[in-house]
Amino acid sequence: MHLYDLATDPGETRNLAAEQPRRVADMTAAYGALVTAGRSTPGPAAKNDVAVRPYPPER
């Protein structure tokens, strides 16, 4: 996982993921919710065209 502060590091030279694991977890969960809902816009859940598999795979 990669996390960059583009305002101060536009060249993406310093990965902050190890320093901010909670933020990474929150963002990963939010992304997962969007994928599960099949959309990122308001409205009813939509069916995904393919099976959704998390990455990295859950253990």
N, CA, C and O atoms as a GROMACS GRO file, in nm:
protein
  236
    1MET      N    1   0.085  -0.117   0.000
    1MET     CA    2   0.000   0.000   0.000
    1MET      C    3   0.090   0.124   0.000
    1MET      O    4   0.196   0.126   0.063
    2HIS      N    5   0.046   0.224  -0.070
    2HIS     CA    6   0.122   0.349  -0.078
    2HIS      C    7   0.032   0.464  -0.035
    2HIS      O    8  -0.088   0.467  -0.065
    3LEU      N    9   0.091   0.558   0.037
    3LEU     CA   10   0.019   0.678   0.081
    3LEU      C   11   0.116   0.796   0.072
    3LEU      O   12   0.222   0.795   0.134
    4TYR      N   13   0.078   0.896  -0.006
    4TYR     CA   14   0.163   1.014  -0.026
    4TYR      C   15   0.086   1.141   0.006
    4TYR      O   16  -0.035   1.147  -0.011
    5ASP      N   17   0.157   1.242   0.053
    5ASP     CA   18   0.101   1.376   0.072
    5ASP      C   19   0.138   1.456  -0.051
    5ASP      O   20   0.247   1.514  -0.058
    6LEU      N   21   0.048   1.459  -0.149
    6LEU     CA   22   0.079   1.522  -0.276
    6LEU      C   23   0.097   1.673  -0.267
    6LEU      O   24   0.158   1.734  -0.355
    7ALA      N   25   0.045   1.734  -0.161
    7ALA     CA   26   0.062   1.879  -0.144
    7ALA      C   27   0.208   1.913  -0.114
    7ALA      O   28   0.257   2.018  -0.154
    8THR      N   29   0.276   1.824  -0.041
    8THR     CA   30   0.416   1.851  -0.004
    8THR      C   31   0.514   1.761  -0.077
    8THR      O   32   0.635   1.787  -0.074
    9ASP      N   33   0.465   1.656  -0.142
    9ASP     CA   34   0.553   1.560  -0.209
    9ASP      C   35   0.491   1.518  -0.342
    9ASP      O   36   0.453   1.402  -0.359
   10PRO      N   37   0.481   1.612  -0.438
   10PRO     CA   38   0.416   1.579  -0.565
   10PRO      C   39   0.490   1.472  -0.645
   10PRO      O   40   0.432   1.410  -0.733
   11GLY      N   41   0.617   1.451  -0.615
   11GLY     CA   42   0.695   1.349  -0.684
   11GLY      C   43   0.679   1.210  -0.625
   11GLY      O   44   0.741   1.114  -0.672
   12GLU      N   45   0.596   1.199  -0.522
   12GLU     CA   46   0.570   1.072  -0.454
   12GLU      C   47   0.700   0.999  -0.417
   12GLU      O   48   0.724   0.885  -0.455
   13THR      N   49   0.784   1.070  -0.341
   13THR     CA   50   0.912   1.014  -0.301
   13THR      C   51   0.912   0.956  -0.160
   13THR      O   52   1.002   0.881  -0.124
   14ARG      N   53   0.811   0.991  -0.080
   14ARG     CA   54   0.807   0.946   0.060
   14ARG      C   55   0.674   0.877   0.089
   14ARG      O   56   0.571   0.943   0.103
   15ASN      N   57   0.678   0.746   0.099
   15ASN     CA   58   0.558   0.667   0.127
   15ASN      C   59   0.528   0.677   0.276
   15ASN      O   60   0.610   0.639   0.359
   16LEU      N   61   0.410   0.729   0.310
   16LEU     CA   62   0.371   0.751   0.449
   16LEU      C   63   0.287   0.637   0.508
   16LEU      O   64   0.243   0.646   0.622
   17ALA      N   65   0.264   0.531   0.433
   17ALA     CA   66   0.176   0.423   0.476
   17ALA      C   67   0.219   0.361   0.609
   17ALA      O   68   0.135   0.335   0.695
   18ALA      N   69   0.347   0.337   0.627
   18ALA     CA   70   0.395   0.275   0.752
   18ALA      C   71   0.378   0.368   0.872
   18ALA      O   72   0.361   0.323   0.984
   19GLU      N   73   0.384   0.498   0.847
   19GLU     CA   74   0.371   0.596   0.955
   19GLU      C   75   0.225   0.624   0.991
   19GLU      O   76   0.196   0.672   1.100
   20GLN      N   77   0.133   0.593   0.899
   20GLN     CA   78  -0.008   0.624   0.921
   20GLN      C   79  -0.096   0.502   0.891
   20GLN      O   80  -0.182   0.507   0.803
   21PRO      N   81  -0.074   0.392   0.965
   21PRO     CA   82  -0.150   0.269   0.936
   21PRO      C   83  -0.301   0.285   0.956
   21PRO      O   84  -0.379   0.222   0.884
   22ARG      N   85  -0.342   0.367   1.051
   22ARG     CA   86  -0.486   0.386   1.074
   22ARG      C   87  -0.551   0.454   0.954
   22ARG      O   88  -0.661   0.418   0.913
   23ARG      N   89  -0.484   0.553   0.898
   23ARG     CA   90  -0.536   0.624   0.781
   23ARG      C   91  -0.546   0.529   0.662
   23ARG      O   92  -0.644   0.531   0.587
   24VAL      N   93  -0.445   0.446   0.644
   24VAL     CA   94  -0.447   0.347   0.536
   24VAL      C   95  -0.564   0.252   0.556
   24VAL      O   96  -0.636   0.221   0.460
   25ALA      N   97  -0.585   0.204   0.679
   25ALA     CA   98  -0.695   0.112   0.707
   25ALA      C   99  -0.831   0.179   0.680
   25ALA      O  100  -0.920   0.117   0.623
   26ASP      N  101  -0.845   0.304   0.722
   26ASP     CA  102  -0.971   0.376   0.699
   26ASP      C  103  -0.998   0.394   0.550
   26ASP      O  104  -1.111   0.375   0.504
   27MET      N  105  -0.896   0.431   0.475
   27MET     CA  106  -0.911   0.453   0.332
   27MET      C  107  -0.940   0.321   0.259
   27MET      O  108  -1.020   0.317   0.166
   28THR      N  109  -0.875   0.214   0.302
   28THR     CA  110  -0.898   0.083   0.242
   28THR      C  111  -1.042   0.038   0.268
   28THR      O  112  -1.107  -0.016   0.178
   29ALA      N  113  -1.091   0.061   0.389
   29ALA     CA  114  -1.229   0.024   0.421
   29ALA      C  115  -1.328   0.106   0.339
   29ALA      O  116  -1.428   0.053   0.290
   30ALA      N  117  -1.302   0.235   0.324
   30ALA     CA  118  -1.390   0.321   0.245
   30ALA      C  119  -1.394   0.276   0.099
   30ALA      O  120  -1.499   0.273   0.037
   31TYR      N  121  -1.278   0.243   0.047
   31TYR     CA  122  -1.271   0.195  -0.092
   31TYR      C  123  -1.347   0.063  -0.106
   31TYR      O  124  -1.421   0.044  -0.202
   32GLY      N  125  -1.329  -0.027  -0.009
   32GLY     CA  126  -1.400  -0.154  -0.012
   32GLY      C  127  -1.550  -0.136  -0.012
   32GLY      O  128  -1.622  -0.209  -0.080
   33ALA      N  129  -1.598  -0.039   0.065
   33ALA     CA  130  -1.742  -0.012   0.070
   33ALA      C  131  -1.793   0.036  -0.066
   33ALA      O  132  -1.903  -0.001  -0.107
   34LEU      N  133  -1.715   0.117  -0.134
   34LEU     CA  134  -1.755   0.164  -0.267
   34LEU      C  135  -1.762   0.049  -0.366
   34LEU      O  136  -1.855   0.040  -0.445
   35VAL      N  137  -1.663  -0.039  -0.360
   35VAL     CA  138  -1.661  -0.153  -0.451
   35VAL      C  139  -1.779  -0.245  -0.423
   35VAL      O  140  -1.846  -0.291  -0.515
   36THR      N  141  -1.804  -0.272  -0.295
   36THR     CA  142  -1.915  -0.359  -0.258
   36THR      C  143  -2.049  -0.300  -0.303
   36THR      O  144  -2.137  -0.372  -0.348
   37ALA      N  145  -2.062  -0.168  -0.290
   37ALA     CA  146  -2.186  -0.102  -0.332
   37ALA      C  147  -2.199  -0.096  -0.484
   37ALA      O  148  -2.308  -0.073  -0.536
   38GLY      N  149  -2.087  -0.116  -0.554
   38GLY     CA  150  -2.091  -0.114  -0.700
   38GLY      C  151  -2.098   0.025  -0.760
   38GLY      O  152  -2.120   0.041  -0.880
   39ARG      N  153  -2.079   0.127  -0.675
   39ARG     CA  154  -2.085   0.264  -0.725
   39ARG      C  155  -2.023   0.360  -0.624
   39ARG      O  156  -2.010   0.327  -0.505
   40SER      N  157  -1.986   0.478  -0.672
   40SER     CA  158  -1.934   0.581  -0.583
   40SER      C  159  -2.023   0.705  -0.582
   40SER      O  160  -1.990   0.806  -0.521
   41THR      N  161  -2.136   0.696  -0.650
   41THR     CA  162  -2.229   0.808  -0.656
   41THR      C  163  -2.356   0.774  -0.578
   41THR      O  164  -2.380   0.657  -0.550
   42PRO      N  165  -2.435   0.873  -0.543
   42PRO     CA  166  -2.559   0.843  -0.470
   42PRO      C  167  -2.652   0.754  -0.552
   42PRO      O  168  -2.654   0.759  -0.675
   43GLY      N  169  -2.728   0.675  -0.481
   43GLY     CA  170  -2.826   0.590  -0.548
   43GLY      C  171  -2.821   0.449  -0.493
   43GLY      O  172  -2.741   0.419  -0.405
   44PRO      N  173  -2.905   0.364  -0.545
   44PRO     CA  174  -2.909   0.226  -0.496
   44PRO      C  175  -2.782   0.152  -0.535
   44PRO      O  176  -2.712   0.187  -0.630
   45ALA      N  177  -2.753   0.048  -0.458
   45ALA     CA  178  -2.636  -0.035  -0.489
   45ALA      C  179  -2.651  -0.092  -0.629
   45ALA      O  180  -2.762  -0.121  -0.674
   46ALA      N  181  -2.538  -0.108  -0.696
   46ALA     CA  182  -2.537  -0.163  -0.831
   46ALA      C  183  -2.462  -0.295  -0.830
   46ALA      O  184  -2.372  -0.316  -0.749
   47LYS      N  185  -2.499  -0.382  -0.920
   47LYS     CA  186  -2.434  -0.512  -0.929
   47LYS      C  187  -2.298  -0.494  -0.996
   47LYS      O  188  -2.287  -0.425  -1.097
   48ASN      N  189  -2.195  -0.555  -0.938
   48ASN     CA  190  -2.064  -0.554  -1.001
   48ASN      C  191  -2.064  -0.649  -1.120
   48ASN      O  192  -2.131  -0.752  -1.118
   49ASP      N  193  -1.990  -0.614  -1.224
   49ASP     CA  194  -1.985  -0.696  -1.345
   49ASP      C  195  -1.906  -0.826  -1.324
   49ASP      O  196  -1.928  -0.925  -1.394
   50VAL      N  197  -1.814  -0.824  -1.230
   50VAL     CA  198  -1.729  -0.940  -1.204
   50VAL      C  199  -1.725  -0.966  -1.054
   50VAL      O  200  -1.765  -0.881  -0.974
   51ALA      N  201  -1.679  -1.083  -1.017
   51ALA     CA  202  -1.664  -1.115  -0.875
   51ALA      C  203  -1.562  -1.021  -0.812
   51ALA      O  204  -1.457  -0.994  -0.870
   52VAL      N  205  -1.593  -0.972  -0.694
   52VAL     CA  206  -1.504  -0.880  -0.626
   52VAL      C  207  -1.413  -0.960  -0.533
   52VAL      O  208  -1.460  -1.034  -0.447
   53ARG      N  209  -1.284  -0.943  -0.551
   53ARG     CA  210  -1.186  -1.009  -0.465
   53ARG      C  211  -1.097  -0.902  -0.404
   53ARG      O  212  -1.043  -0.819  -0.476
   54PRO      N  213  -1.081  -0.903  -0.272
   54PRO     CA  214  -0.998  -0.801  -0.209
   54PRO      C  215  -0.850  -0.819  -0.243
   54PRO      O  216  -0.803  -0.931  -0.263
   55TYR      N  217  -0.781  -0.709  -0.248
   55TYR     CA  218  -0.636  -0.713  -0.266
   55TYR      C  219  -0.573  -0.621  -0.164
   55TYR      O  220  -0.615  -0.506  -0.154
   56PRO      N  221  -0.477  -0.666  -0.089
   56PRO     CA  222  -0.430  -0.804  -0.091
   56PRO      C  223  -0.536  -0.898  -0.037
   56PRO      O  224  -0.623  -0.857   0.039
   57PRO      N  225  -0.529  -1.025  -0.076
   57PRO     CA  226  -0.630  -1.121  -0.029
   57PRO      C  227  -0.639  -1.124   0.124
   57PRO      O  228  -0.538  -1.115   0.193
   58GLU      N  229  -0.761  -1.137   0.174
   58GLU     CA  230  -0.780  -1.146   0.319
   58GLU      C  231  -0.724  -1.277   0.369
   58GLU      O  232  -0.727  -1.377   0.298
   59ARG      N  233  -0.674  -1.276   0.490
   59ARG     CA  234  -0.617  -1.399   0.547
   59ARG      C  235  -0.706  -1.455   0.652
   59ARG      O  236  -0.674  -1.559   0.710
   0.00000   0.00000   0.00000
